[in-house]
Amino acid sequence: MRVYSSFEEIDKDLKILKLQTEIDKEEIKLSIDQTKESLSPVSLIGSTIGSIIQKALVLKAVSKIIGVKKVIASTKK
């Protein structure tokens, strides 16, 4: 617990606490806005399409690799 020696010190700390509270409120507002933006229909559709494309590319790459191994294995026989 802090011991104050003057009212000026108390006023200074109160001002600091008030500013910290305002900063915290603004951070919460920004966080809410970012959450709303990330849950918007356009954002959800975009991330879904991006995910589908990424999975399709990975599947295609894996199938090519597996296909190459099968061709190599069949030529050795």
SULTA-V292308 format. One record per backbone hydrogen bond with DSSP energy under -0.5 kcal/mol. NH is the residue of the N-H (numbers start at 1). CO is the residue of the C=O. E is the energy in kcal/mol with one decimal. If there is no record, write none. Layout:
nh-><NH,NH>
co-><CO,CO>
e-><E,E>
This chain:
nh-><4,10,11,12,13,14,15,16,17,18,19,20,21,22,23,24,25,26,27,28,29,30,31,32,33,34,35,36,37,38,39,40,44,45,46,47,48,49,50,51,52,53,54,55,56,57,58,59,60,61,62,63,64,65,66,67,68,69,70,71,72,73,74,75,76,77>
co-><2,6,7,8,9,10,11,12,13,14,15,16,17,18,19,20,21,22,23,24,25,26,27,28,29,30,31,32,33,34,35,37,40,41,42,43,44,45,46,47,48,49,50,51,52,53,54,55,56,57,58,59,60,61,62,63,64,65,66,67,68,69,70,71,72,73>
e-><-0.6,-1.3,-2.9,-2.5,-2.4,-2.4,-2.3,-2.2,-2.7,-2.3,-2.5,-2.5,-2.2,-2.1,-2.4,-2.5,-2.2,-2.2,-2.4,-2.1,-2.3,-2.5,-2.4,-2.4,-2.5,-2.6,-2.2,-2.6,-2.4,-2.4,-1.4,-1.1,-2.7,-2.6,-2.5,-2.6,-2.2,-2.8,-2.5,-2.2,-2.4,-2.6,-2.4,-2.5,-2.4,-2.5,-2.3,-2.7,-2.4,-2.5,-2.8,-2.6,-2.1,-2.1,-2.9,-2.6,-2.5,-2.0,-2.0,-2.0,-2.2,-2.5,-2.4,-1.6,-1.2,-0.8>
